[in-house]
Amino acid sequence: MKRVAWAWVAVCLVVFPGMARAAGYWVSEIGPKAIGRGGAFVASPDDPTAMWLNPAGLSLVPGAQIYVDTSLVRLNQQFTRSCTPSCAPNPYTVDYDGNTLTVPKHPLIVDGESVIDPYGPNGGFADGDRSGLLLGNKGEGSVGTAVNGRAGPMQGRFGRWVPFLSMSFNGELLGVPGLGLGAAVYGPNTGGVQYADDGVQRYSVITSEPFEMFTELAVAYRFNRYIGLGVGLALDRLGTHQRVALSTDKRGTEAREKDVIVDFAAYENFIPTMMVGFTSNPVAGLHVGGSFLTPRKARATGPLKVTPNSNLNDPNDPDSLGLTFDDSHARAVGYFGSPAAARLGARYDFAPWFDFEVAVVREFWSQMRYVRLDIEGLDARTTLQPDKPLALPPTLQPKEWRDTWSLRAGGDFNVWPGVATVRAGTFVEESAIPDRTYDVTVADGRKLGVSTGFTVGYFGLRLVGAWQHVFIEAREITDSRVVSQNPVGVVQNMGGNTVVALGRYYQSHDVGSVGVVLDVGEMALRLKGVVSGDRGWWRPEGPRSRTVLDAGSYLQRSSNF
């Protein structure tokens, strides 16, 4: 009976492959202008998305603006699972901050050879082939191909919608040139997955919806052309919604009729964080800037539901263990985080026609060494032990992610200065996730992104759009620490872990973004020009009597205040 209780640790382990990616993996940048430039919008961002990219850029945002955009992130992913050379795990023990995680060898493997399973002629293997040690191949649906269907039930059929809502105000309207103020609610672009409940990937993930949302207030001040500083103070909401399957077949095989689906949504609100940045215009035309975002750590909580397969306790099944679950008081408690990020860019303006920027970004994903998950309040019992709930101790999942570098390049071309602009860009980025902890939950690998975009506007109203395609290298995983645990298969020492991430991954991202900018200050001046009879109200540069609204232009003409 003691073995049964200990085996239920596996419930937590099975949930982990989804939770471990709870912070998601950022896809591109925020805002159609940054996306259209390949992310090269760091040195002197001049729209409200500066609150994410570089808060010091708020001092360059003219007028009083209301800014809204939304991005659609579409993950194209296909996973072909295999058990080559074997889905039996290589045993390992690791220590994370004093917590020990051990994955033993499969009980059916002795000295590298499979032990005959007395419960069936095929011994839990495909076509009776024990020599290949193809654990996990019993029944249909253990190997094969799965394709991401959509980004999740909360996110739309064709991808995940990520909004950005903001307001900004330039201090020149109050006679304080160089001051910029802003407020915004937004989230970084992340993808999501939705697979079939009975697909070959089900023991890694069925649904994954990472979530992060910032509520930010920011202020910037440009002291002179040589230095401007900015800071954003934000509260972060961090969490995830996950669905994943586990098998409760006592032989340790992956039998669909013995699956249960674990579904939980866990979040933490009000995680304080900070963005700081600088801008500089040391010589005419040249702009340099950078920013730093502090890391966030979450203790996320939320309800947890367990849904058994309808055939789990078939009375005609001699192997039925009579498993029951009462999840009315169950909740998940997850410990994970989202990384710090540092950006640095240099831009040169070839006024008035075009500009070009190169930027580098460092994302500190190495804080994701492991993830811990506790399951509380779940009453799980079996007919083998009907009077005592099965214990669920805290469990760990190895991540071992790495810090990454990316290089971005892009720029704008002013087809009609002040009215129409087109842009393009590209970026390359390293992979954050090593092979041994990679699975289908997050699309990662070395990346190449190409993008294009536009801005058209007049009279203080502008439309901004962009599209980006991200090529991600195909990955072949032949050795993995990502395992599924069968919580009852070890009762008779006949089952255990199987590796769920071996196989071939093909993936890419498409990101579309569109935004609307209303410059209330500019619109008011043009209306004033109409009323006052200023015949220059219609010009792209504004009425002849227009006061200085563009802090950057003003400071370009003045070495100091």
HUURDA-V450386 format. One record per helix or strand. SS is the DSSP state (alpha for helix, beta for strand). FROM is the first residue (numbers start at 1). TO is the last residue. Records with the same first field share a line. If there is no record, write none. Layout:
BEGIN
SS=FROM-TO, FROM-TO
END
This chain:
BEGIN
alpha=2-7, 9-19, 32-36, 50-53, 55-60, 126-128, 171-174, 256-258, 365-367, 383-385, 435-437, 520-532, 551-556
beta=26-26, 64-81, 92-96, 99-103, 109-110, 113-114, 144-147, 160-170, 179-186, 190-190, 193-194, 207-224, 227-247, 259-283, 286-293, 296-308, 324-326, 331-338, 341-350, 354-363, 370-376, 379-381, 395-398, 404-416, 420-429, 447-458, 461-477, 483-484, 498-499, 503-519, 560-560
END
